[in-house]
Amino acid sequence: MKMNVYIAPANHDITGFCNIYLKRSDFSIGSARDDYRKSPSTWSEVGRMNSLGQVVCLERALVGEAIYQDIMDCQPLMAGLQFSADAAAPQAAPAAPGVAGNDAPRLRPRARP
């Protein structure tokens, strides 16, 4: 299974932010931009990037460790970037420390510089 992450240009009323989307598929999608334009409902929002190209929040458990590290290492980011990786199966969110069975937060905010 392929995991594809796409930073879509802002198309909403929240100025200064771009959404980060994830699509899982059995094959490589080629251009994430073209695929997102054709079928946006097949993509899931997994985070946000601010106007400085910094990740504000990102669902680490859903995008996987490899893509998460690639995104963090490539900052500052820009709209239109695409990240892809192979994944055997969706990853489970880790439990919060000290709380058995508690899933990690849905969106993980990053500290402001």
N, CA, C and O atoms as CSV, one atom per row, in Angstrom:
chain,resi,resn,atom,element,x,y,z
A,1,MET,N,N,0.848,-1.176,0.000
A,1,MET,CA,C,0.000,0.000,0.000
A,1,MET,C,C,0.891,1.236,0.000
A,1,MET,O,O,1.921,1.277,0.673
A,2,LYS,N,N,0.482,2.234,-0.760
A,2,LYS,CA,C,1.205,3.505,-0.845
A,2,LYS,C,C,0.505,4.556,0.002
A,2,LYS,O,O,-0.722,4.639,0.043
A,3,MET,N,N,1.313,5.345,0.669
A,3,MET,CA,C,0.794,6.500,1.412
A,3,MET,C,C,1.297,7.740,0.694
A,3,MET,O,O,2.495,7.884,0.451
A,4,ASN,N,N,0.382,8.630,0.358
A,4,ASN,CA,C,0.716,9.860,-0.340
A,4,ASN,C,C,0.238,11.043,0.488
A,4,ASN,O,O,-0.918,11.085,0.909
A,5,VAL,N,N,1.119,11.994,0.718
A,5,VAL,CA,C,0.778,13.195,1.468
A,5,VAL,C,C,0.974,14.384,0.531
A,5,VAL,O,O,1.985,14.486,-0.164
A,6,TYR,N,N,-0.012,15.279,0.526
A,6,TYR,CA,C,-0.006,16.430,-0.371
A,6,TYR,C,C,-0.329,17.693,0.418
A,6,TYR,O,O,-1.272,17.716,1.209
A,7,ILE,N,N,0.460,18.746,0.199
A,7,ILE,CA,C,0.181,20.049,0.809
A,7,ILE,C,C,-0.570,20.866,-0.230
A,7,ILE,O,O,0.011,21.353,-1.199
A,8,ALA,N,N,-1.874,21.007,-0.010
A,8,ALA,CA,C,-2.739,21.690,-0.976
A,8,ALA,C,C,-2.679,23.200,-0.759
A,8,ALA,O,O,-2.626,23.666,0.380
A,9,PRO,N,N,-2.688,23.961,-1.850
A,9,PRO,CA,C,-2.765,25.415,-1.707
A,9,PRO,C,C,-4.026,25.802,-0.942
A,9,PRO,O,O,-5.048,25.121,-1.026
A,10,ALA,N,N,-3.945,26.894,-0.201
A,10,ALA,CA,C,-5.085,27.345,0.607
A,10,ALA,C,C,-6.283,27.629,-0.289
A,10,ALA,O,O,-6.170,28.305,-1.311
A,11,ASN,N,N,-7.434,27.097,0.117
A,11,ASN,CA,C,-8.672,27.357,-0.624
A,11,ASN,C,C,-9.830,27.537,0.351
A,11,ASN,O,O,-10.941,27.062,0.116
A,12,HIS,N,N,-9.547,28.232,1.448
A,12,HIS,CA,C,-10.561,28.435,2.476
A,12,HIS,C,C,-10.399,29.808,3.093
A,12,HIS,O,O,-9.519,30.570,2.693
A,13,ASP,N,N,-11.226,30.128,4.051
A,13,ASP,CA,C,-11.231,31.457,4.665
A,13,ASP,C,C,-10.161,31.658,5.739
A,13,ASP,O,O,-9.973,32.773,6.226
A,14,ILE,N,N,-9.472,30.599,6.103
A,14,ILE,CA,C,-8.429,30.728,7.126
A,14,ILE,C,C,-7.156,31.184,6.424
A,14,ILE,O,O,-6.463,30.380,5.800
A,15,THR,N,N,-6.854,32.461,6.524
A,15,THR,CA,C,-5.698,32.994,5.821
A,15,THR,C,C,-4.406,32.532,6.473
A,15,THR,O,O,-4.320,32.393,7.693
A,16,GLY,N,N,-3.423,32.302,5.650
A,16,GLY,CA,C,-2.101,31.943,6.142
A,16,GLY,C,C,-1.899,30.472,6.423
A,16,GLY,O,O,-0.863,30.103,6.977
A,17,PHE,N,N,-2.833,29.619,6.069
A,17,PHE,CA,C,-2.686,28.185,6.318
A,17,PHE,C,C,-2.970,27.373,5.067
A,17,PHE,O,O,-3.831,27.735,4.265
A,18,CYS,N,N,-2.249,26.281,4.904
A,18,CYS,CA,C,-2.517,25.285,3.862
A,18,CYS,C,C,-2.820,23.977,4.566
A,18,CYS,O,O,-2.221,23.668,5.596
A,19,ASN,N,N,-3.739,23.214,4.020
A,19,ASN,CA,C,-4.066,21.906,4.589
A,19,ASN,C,C,-3.118,20.843,4.050
A,19,ASN,O,O,-2.655,20.920,2.912
A,20,ILE,N,N,-2.843,19.862,4.882
A,20,ILE,CA,C,-2.021,18.720,4.503
A,20,ILE,C,C,-2.957,17.515,4.432
A,20,ILE,O,O,-3.685,17.231,5.383
A,21,TYR,N,N,-2.934,16.807,3.300
A,21,TYR,CA,C,-3.860,15.699,3.058
A,21,TYR,C,C,-3.109,14.386,2.860
A,21,TYR,O,O,-1.954,14.364,2.434
A,22,LEU,N,N,-3.799,13.293,3.182
A,22,LEU,CA,C,-3.260,11.936,3.038
A,22,LEU,C,C,-4.196,11.103,2.174
A,22,LEU,O,O,-5.418,11.188,2.293
A,23,LYS,N,N,-3.599,10.300,1.303
A,23,LYS,CA,C,-4.372,9.320,0.533
A,23,LYS,C,C,-3.603,8.006,0.542
A,23,LYS,O,O,-2.417,7.959,0.219
A,24,ARG,N,N,-4.302,6.940,0.918
A,24,ARG,CA,C,-3.738,5.596,0.855
A,24,ARG,C,C,-4.282,4.937,-0.406
A,24,ARG,O,O,-5.475,5.018,-0.699
A,25,SER,N,N,-3.391,4.282,-1.149
A,25,SER,CA,C,-3.835,3.597,-2.362
A,25,SER,C,C,-2.952,2.381,-2.604
A,25,SER,O,O,-1.865,2.258,-2.038
A,26,ASP,N,N,-3.436,1.496,-3.447
A,26,ASP,CA,C,-2.691,0.282,-3.765
A,26,ASP,C,C,-1.633,0.508,-4.830
A,26,ASP,O,O,-0.856,-0.398,-5.134
A,27,PHE,N,N,-1.594,1.695,-5.395
A,27,PHE,CA,C,-0.652,1.993,-6.468
A,27,PHE,C,C,-0.168,3.437,-6.335
A,27,PHE,O,O,-0.762,4.235,-5.610
A,28,SER,N,N,0.893,3.755,-7.026
A,28,SER,CA,C,1.418,5.114,-7.022
A,28,SER,C,C,0.457,6.017,-7.796
A,28,SER,O,O,-0.006,5.645,-8.874
A,29,ILE,N,N,0.156,7.189,-7.260
A,29,ILE,CA,C,-0.828,8.067,-7.902
A,29,ILE,C,C,-0.202,9.029,-8.899
A,29,ILE,O,O,-0.929,9.713,-9.619
A,30,GLY,N,N,1.107,9.105,-8.964
A,30,GLY,CA,C,1.752,10.057,-9.875
A,30,GLY,C,C,1.675,11.457,-9.303
A,30,GLY,O,O,2.329,11.758,-8.305
A,31,SER,N,N,0.880,12.318,-9.925
A,31,SER,CA,C,0.737,13.700,-9.484
A,31,SER,C,C,-0.348,13.817,-8.422
A,31,SER,O,O,-1.527,13.593,-8.698
A,32,ALA,N,N,0.059,14.167,-7.213
A,32,ALA,CA,C,-0.915,14.355,-6.130
A,32,ALA,C,C,-1.827,15.531,-6.447
A,32,ALA,O,O,-3.019,15.487,-6.143
A,33,ARG,N,N,-1.291,16.567,-7.045
A,33,ARG,CA,C,-2.098,17.734,-7.383
A,33,ARG,C,C,-3.250,17.346,-8.313
A,33,ARG,O,O,-4.402,17.702,-8.062
A,34,ASP,N,N,-2.936,16.615,-9.385
A,34,ASP,CA,C,-3.970,16.214,-10.341
A,34,ASP,C,C,-4.985,15.281,-9.696
A,34,ASP,O,O,-6.188,15.423,-9.920
A,35,ASP,N,N,-4.512,14.325,-8.895
A,35,ASP,CA,C,-5.410,13.384,-8.237
A,35,ASP,C,C,-6.318,14.102,-7.238
A,35,ASP,O,O,-7.509,13.804,-7.147
A,36,TYR,N,N,-5.746,15.050,-6.489
A,36,TYR,CA,C,-6.532,15.808,-5.514
A,36,TYR,C,C,-7.600,16.647,-6.210
A,36,TYR,O,O,-8.729,16.743,-5.728
A,37,ARG,N,N,-7.245,17.253,-7.340
A,37,ARG,CA,C,-8.229,18.063,-8.089
A,37,ARG,C,C,-9.362,17.209,-8.651
A,37,ARG,O,O,-10.515,17.640,-8.676
A,38,LYS,N,N,-9.032,15.996,-9.103
A,38,LYS,CA,C,-10.049,15.108,-9.675
A,38,LYS,C,C,-10.978,14.533,-8.616
A,38,LYS,O,O,-12.189,14.442,-8.820
A,39,SER,N,N,-10.394,14.141,-7.469
A,39,SER,CA,C,-11.203,13.465,-6.445
A,39,SER,C,C,-10.781,13.878,-5.039
A,39,SER,O,O,-10.173,13.084,-4.321
A,40,PRO,N,N,-11.096,15.115,-4.634
A,40,PRO,CA,C,-10.687,15.590,-3.310
A,40,PRO,C,C,-11.306,14.804,-2.157
A,40,PRO,O,O,-10.751,14.774,-1.059
A,41,SER,N,N,-12.439,14.175,-2.397
A,41,SER,CA,C,-13.101,13.431,-1.313
A,41,SER,C,C,-12.360,12.153,-0.933
A,41,SER,O,O,-12.642,11.565,0.111
A,42,THR,N,N,-11.419,11.717,-1.764
A,42,THR,CA,C,-10.641,10.513,-1.440
A,42,THR,C,C,-9.426,10.826,-0.578
A,42,THR,O,O,-8.707,9.914,-0.168
A,43,TRP,N,N,-9.192,12.081,-0.304
A,43,TRP,CA,C,-8.073,12.522,0.521
A,43,TRP,C,C,-8.593,12.904,1.909
A,43,TRP,O,O,-9.697,13.436,2.033
A,44,SER,N,N,-7.803,12.636,2.949
A,44,SER,CA,C,-8.171,12.973,4.331
A,44,SER,C,C,-7.225,14.045,4.859
A,44,SER,O,O,-6.013,13.967,4.665
A,45,GLU,N,N,-7.791,15.048,5.529
A,45,GLU,CA,C,-6.947,16.085,6.126
A,45,GLU,C,C,-6.203,15.503,7.324
A,45,GLU,O,O,-6.807,14.886,8.201
A,46,VAL,N,N,-4.885,15.705,7.353
A,46,VAL,CA,C,-4.066,15.178,8.452
A,46,VAL,C,C,-3.222,16.254,9.126
A,46,VAL,O,O,-2.481,15.958,10.064
A,47,GLY,N,N,-3.324,17.507,8.659
A,47,GLY,CA,C,-2.541,18.552,9.304
A,47,GLY,C,C,-2.683,19.895,8.623
A,47,GLY,O,O,-3.468,20.072,7.692
A,48,ARG,N,N,-1.883,20.852,9.128
A,48,ARG,CA,C,-1.866,22.218,8.583
A,48,ARG,C,C,-0.447,22.755,8.568
A,48,ARG,O,O,0.392,22.399,9.396
A,49,MET,N,N,-0.211,23.627,7.593
A,49,MET,CA,C,1.059,24.325,7.464
A,49,MET,C,C,0.753,25.818,7.477
A,49,MET,O,O,-0.232,26.250,6.878
A,50,ASN,N,N,1.585,26.613,8.151
A,50,ASN,CA,C,1.346,28.055,8.175
A,50,ASN,C,C,2.029,28.752,7.004
A,50,ASN,O,O,2.694,28.104,6.195
A,51,SER,N,N,1.870,30.054,6.913
A,51,SER,CA,C,2.409,30.818,5.784
A,51,SER,C,C,3.932,30.899,5.795
A,51,SER,O,O,4.531,31.318,4.805
A,52,LEU,N,N,4.559,30.510,6.885
A,52,LEU,CA,C,6.022,30.484,6.957
A,52,LEU,C,C,6.579,29.143,6.509
A,52,LEU,O,O,7.793,28.939,6.509
A,53,GLY,N,N,5.690,28.222,6.125
A,53,GLY,CA,C,6.131,26.905,5.677
A,53,GLY,C,C,6.416,25.942,6.803
A,53,GLY,O,O,7.081,24.927,6.598
A,54,GLN,N,N,5.921,26.244,7.997
A,54,GLN,CA,C,6.133,25.383,9.162
A,54,GLN,C,C,4.871,24.582,9.443
A,54,GLN,O,O,3.754,25.081,9.309
A,55,VAL,N,N,5.075,23.323,9.837
A,55,VAL,CA,C,3.949,22.485,10.218
A,55,VAL,C,C,3.393,22.984,11.536
A,55,VAL,O,O,4.127,23.133,12.513
A,56,VAL,N,N,2.094,23.244,11.563
A,56,VAL,CA,C,1.417,23.690,12.779
A,56,VAL,C,C,0.886,22.476,13.534
A,56,VAL,O,O,0.967,22.412,14.760
A,57,CYS,N,N,0.342,21.512,12.789
A,57,CYS,CA,C,-0.122,20.261,13.373
A,57,CYS,C,C,-0.076,19.186,12.291
A,57,CYS,O,O,-0.234,19.470,11.104
A,58,LEU,N,N,0.144,17.947,12.727
A,58,LEU,CA,C,0.244,16.834,11.790
A,58,LEU,C,C,-0.062,15.541,12.524
A,58,LEU,O,O,0.490,15.294,13.597
A,59,GLU,N,N,-0.929,14.717,11.967
A,59,GLU,CA,C,-1.289,13.438,12.576
A,59,GLU,C,C,-0.189,12.419,12.291
A,59,GLU,O,O,-0.225,11.699,11.293
A,60,ARG,N,N,0.770,12.380,13.180
A,60,ARG,CA,C,1.960,11.544,13.013
A,60,ARG,C,C,1.619,10.066,12.863
A,60,ARG,O,O,2.228,9.371,12.050
A,61,ALA,N,N,0.654,9.581,13.636
A,61,ALA,CA,C,0.296,8.162,13.594
A,61,ALA,C,C,-0.305,7.772,12.251
A,61,ALA,O,O,-0.165,6.623,11.832
A,62,LEU,N,N,-0.968,8.693,11.568
A,62,LEU,CA,C,-1.585,8.372,10.282
A,62,LEU,C,C,-0.616,8.469,9.113
A,62,LEU,O,O,-0.674,7.651,8.196
A,63,VAL,N,N,0.269,9.453,9.132
A,63,VAL,CA,C,1.188,9.621,8.000
A,63,VAL,C,C,2.383,8.684,8.078
A,63,VAL,O,O,3.066,8.474,7.075
A,64,GLY,N,N,2.645,8.126,9.233
A,64,GLY,CA,C,3.775,7.210,9.382
A,64,GLY,C,C,5.058,7.949,9.718
A,64,GLY,O,O,5.214,9.132,9.412
A,65,GLU,N,N,5.955,7.242,10.341
A,65,GLU,CA,C,7.205,7.855,10.819
A,65,GLU,C,C,8.087,8.351,9.673
A,65,GLU,O,O,8.689,9.420,9.782
A,66,ALA,N,N,8.174,7.592,8.576
A,66,ALA,CA,C,9.054,7.981,7.463
A,66,ALA,C,C,8.604,9.298,6.833
A,66,ALA,O,O,9.416,10.201,6.630
A,67,ILE,N,N,7.320,9.407,6.525
A,67,ILE,CA,C,6.821,10.642,5.919
A,67,ILE,C,C,6.869,11.791,6.922
A,67,ILE,O,O,7.192,12.922,6.559
A,68,TYR,N,N,6.548,11.503,8.183
A,68,TYR,CA,C,6.600,12.541,9.213
A,68,TYR,C,C,8.007,13.147,9.288
A,68,TYR,O,O,8.160,14.369,9.308
A,69,GLN,N,N,9.025,12.294,9.328
A,69,GLN,CA,C,10.405,12.788,9.406
A,69,GLN,C,C,10.793,13.558,8.146
A,69,GLN,O,O,11.466,14.585,8.236
A,70,ASP,N,N,10.378,13.073,6.967
A,70,ASP,CA,C,10.665,13.790,5.723
A,70,ASP,C,C,10.062,15.187,5.746
A,70,ASP,O,O,10.720,16.159,5.373
A,71,ILE,N,N,8.813,15.286,6.182
A,71,ILE,CA,C,8.141,16.584,6.238
A,71,ILE,C,C,8.865,17.518,7.201
A,71,ILE,O,O,9.117,18.677,6.873
A,72,MET,N,N,9.197,17.021,8.379
A,72,MET,CA,C,9.872,17.865,9.374
A,72,MET,C,C,11.265,18.291,8.902
A,72,MET,O,O,11.695,19.415,9.162
A,73,ASP,N,N,11.959,17.395,8.214
A,73,ASP,CA,C,13.305,17.708,7.725
A,73,ASP,C,C,13.301,18.704,6.567
A,73,ASP,O,O,14.295,19.394,6.344
A,74,CYS,N,N,12.195,18.784,5.829
A,74,CYS,CA,C,12.112,19.655,4.646
A,74,CYS,C,C,11.619,21.060,4.958
A,74,CYS,O,O,11.525,21.885,4.049
A,75,GLN,N,N,11.300,21.360,6.209
A,75,GLN,CA,C,10.801,22.690,6.534
A,75,GLN,C,C,11.876,23.735,6.273
A,75,GLN,O,O,13.045,23.477,6.561
A,76,PRO,N,N,11.532,24.902,5.739
A,76,PRO,CA,C,10.195,25.390,5.433
A,76,PRO,C,C,9.624,24.708,4.191
A,76,PRO,O,O,10.331,24.443,3.219
A,77,LEU,N,N,8.324,24.436,4.257
A,77,LEU,CA,C,7.595,23.752,3.200
A,77,LEU,C,C,6.896,24.760,2.301
A,77,LEU,O,O,6.897,25.959,2.580
A,78,MET,N,N,6.304,24.270,1.229
A,78,MET,CA,C,5.495,25.135,0.370
A,78,MET,C,C,4.330,24.325,-0.174
A,78,MET,O,O,4.396,23.098,-0.257
A,79,ALA,N,N,3.272,25.018,-0.542
A,79,ALA,CA,C,2.105,24.353,-1.117
A,79,ALA,C,C,2.526,23.640,-2.395
A,79,ALA,O,O,3.367,24.131,-3.147
A,80,GLY,N,N,1.930,22.479,-2.626
A,80,GLY,CA,C,2.225,21.704,-3.819
A,80,GLY,C,C,3.193,20.569,-3.590
A,80,GLY,O,O,3.352,19.709,-4.457
A,81,LEU,N,N,3.848,20.545,-2.431
A,81,LEU,CA,C,4.786,19.450,-2.158
A,81,LEU,C,C,4.032,18.141,-1.987
A,81,LEU,O,O,2.890,18.116,-1.529
A,82,GLN,N,N,4.694,17.058,-2.366
A,82,GLN,CA,C,4.117,15.722,-2.298
A,82,GLN,C,C,5.145,14.797,-1.652
A,82,GLN,O,O,6.327,14.834,-1.994
A,83,PHE,N,N,4.690,13.975,-0.726
A,83,PHE,CA,C,5.529,12.985,-0.063
A,83,PHE,C,C,4.868,11.626,-0.238
A,83,PHE,O,O,3.647,11.517,-0.125
A,84,SER,N,N,5.656,10.582,-0.514
A,84,SER,CA,C,5.116,9.235,-0.698
A,84,SER,C,C,5.993,8.223,0.015
A,84,SER,O,O,7.201,8.410,0.167
A,85,ALA,N,N,5.351,7.144,0.448
A,85,ALA,CA,C,6.085,6.047,1.097
A,85,ALA,C,C,5.246,4.782,1.009
A,85,ALA,O,O,4.027,4.834,0.849
A,86,ASP,N,N,5.921,3.654,1.117
A,86,ASP,CA,C,5.223,2.372,1.186
A,86,ASP,C,C,4.809,2.123,2.623
A,86,ASP,O,O,5.538,2.450,3.560
A,87,ALA,N,N,3.633,1.541,2.784
A,87,ALA,CA,C,3.149,1.193,4.125
A,87,ALA,C,C,2.418,-0.133,4.040
A,87,ALA,O,O,1.570,-0.327,3.169
A,88,ALA,N,N,2.745,-1.041,4.940
A,88,ALA,CA,C,2.107,-2.361,4.941
A,88,ALA,C,C,0.674,-2.269,5.428
A,88,ALA,O,O,-0.219,-2.913,4.877
A,89,ALA,N,N,0.454,-1.468,6.460
A,89,ALA,CA,C,-0.886,-1.334,7.040
A,89,ALA,C,C,-0.951,-0.023,7.796
A,89,ALA,O,O,0.092,0.514,8.170
A,90,PRO,N,N,-2.152,0.519,8.037
A,90,PRO,CA,C,-2.264,1.745,8.829
A,90,PRO,C,C,-1.651,1.549,10.209
A,90,PRO,O,O,-1.779,0.484,10.813
A,91,GLN,N,N,-0.989,2.582,10.694
A,91,GLN,CA,C,-0.358,2.514,12.001
A,91,GLN,C,C,-1.336,2.944,13.082
A,91,GLN,O,O,-2.138,3.856,12.884
A,92,ALA,N,N,-1.260,2.279,14.220
A,92,ALA,CA,C,-2.111,2.643,15.354
A,92,ALA,C,C,-1.475,3.802,16.100
A,92,ALA,O,O,-0.252,3.899,16.196
A,93,ALA,N,N,-2.307,4.669,16.621
A,93,ALA,CA,C,-1.807,5.792,17.415
A,93,ALA,C,C,-1.275,5.265,18.736
A,93,ALA,O,O,-1.904,4.406,19.354
A,94,PRO,N,N,-0.119,5.767,19.184
A,94,PRO,CA,C,0.425,5.309,20.456
A,94,PRO,C,C,-0.418,5.799,21.633
A,94,PRO,O,O,-1.045,6.856,21.561
A,95,ALA,N,N,-0.425,5.031,22.700
A,95,ALA,CA,C,-1.153,5.430,23.906
A,95,ALA,C,C,-0.397,6.555,24.603
A,95,ALA,O,O,0.833,6.599,24.582
A,96,ALA,N,N,-1.144,7.457,25.215
A,96,ALA,CA,C,-0.530,8.545,25.963
A,96,ALA,C,C,0.191,7.961,27.175
A,96,ALA,O,O,-0.292,6.996,27.768
A,97,PRO,N,N,1.336,8.524,27.553
A,97,PRO,CA,C,2.074,7.992,28.690
A,97,PRO,C,C,1.233,7.974,29.962
A,97,PRO,O,O,0.613,8.974,30.324
A,98,GLY,N,N,1.220,6.845,30.624
A,98,GLY,CA,C,0.526,6.722,31.896
A,98,GLY,C,C,-0.970,6.490,31.795
A,98,GLY,O,O,-1.635,6.335,32.820
A,99,VAL,N,N,-1.519,6.462,30.580
A,99,VAL,CA,C,-2.954,6.256,30.421
A,99,VAL,C,C,-3.158,5.075,29.479
A,99,VAL,O,O,-2.955,5.197,28.271
A,100,ALA,N,N,-3.555,3.941,30.028
A,100,ALA,CA,C,-3.737,2.744,29.220
A,100,ALA,C,C,-4.930,2.896,28.285
A,100,ALA,O,O,-6.013,3.301,28.707
A,101,GLY,N,N,-4.720,2.565,27.000
A,101,GLY,CA,C,-5.802,2.578,26.026
A,101,GLY,C,C,-6.195,3.950,25.511
A,101,GLY,O,O,-7.147,4.055,24.737
A,102,ASN,N,N,-5.505,4.999,25.909
A,102,ASN,CA,C,-5.843,6.340,25.462
A,102,ASN,C,C,-5.122,6.632,24.154
A,102,ASN,O,O,-3.897,6.538,24.093
A,103,ASP,N,N,-5.862,6.986,23.107
A,103,ASP,CA,C,-5.240,7.309,21.835
A,103,ASP,C,C,-4.579,8.678,21.905
A,103,ASP,O,O,-4.966,9.532,22.703
A,104,ALA,N,N,-3.579,8.869,21.060
A,104,ALA,CA,C,-2.898,10.159,20.974
A,104,ALA,C,C,-3.867,11.208,20.431
A,104,ALA,O,O,-4.854,10.837,19.796
A,105,PRO,N,N,-3.628,12.492,20.653
A,105,PRO,CA,C,-4.510,13.539,20.140
A,105,PRO,C,C,-4.609,13.475,18.622
A,105,PRO,O,O,-3.666,13.063,17.946
A,106,ARG,N,N,-5.746,13.879,18.096
A,106,ARG,CA,C,-5.983,13.815,16.653
A,106,ARG,C,C,-5.018,14.709,15.883
A,106,ARG,O,O,-4.402,14.254,14.920
A,107,LEU,N,N,-4.875,15.951,16.278
A,107,LEU,CA,C,-3.911,16.850,15.662
A,107,LEU,C,C,-2.900,17.262,16.711
A,107,LEU,O,O,-3.267,17.638,17.824
A,108,ARG,N,N,-1.648,17.193,16.363
A,108,ARG,CA,C,-0.585,17.470,17.313
A,108,ARG,C,C,0.003,18.853,17.033
A,108,ARG,O,O,0.754,19.010,16.070
A,109,PRO,N,N,-0.322,19.863,17.854
A,109,PRO,CA,C,0.219,21.188,17.603
A,109,PRO,C,C,1.713,21.246,17.905
A,109,PRO,O,O,2.210,20.574,18.809
A,110,ARG,N,N,2.408,22.058,17.132
A,110,ARG,CA,C,3.838,22.255,17.358
A,110,ARG,C,C,4.030,23.568,18.092
A,110,ARG,O,O,3.221,24.489,17.979
A,111,ALA,N,N,5.105,23.634,18.837
A,111,ALA,CA,C,5.420,24.859,19.565
A,111,ALA,C,C,5.808,25.945,18.575
A,111,ALA,O,O,6.470,25.674,17.573
A,112,ARG,N,N,5.401,27.153,18.855
A,112,ARG,CA,C,5.768,28.287,18.001
A,112,ARG,C,C,7.197,28.686,18.291
A,112,ARG,O,O,7.650,28.610,19.434
A,113,PRO,N,N,7.921,29.116,17.249
A,113,PRO,CA,C,9.322,29.547,17.453
A,113,PRO,C,C,9.406,30.843,18.209
A,113,PRO,O,O,10.503,31.340,18.463
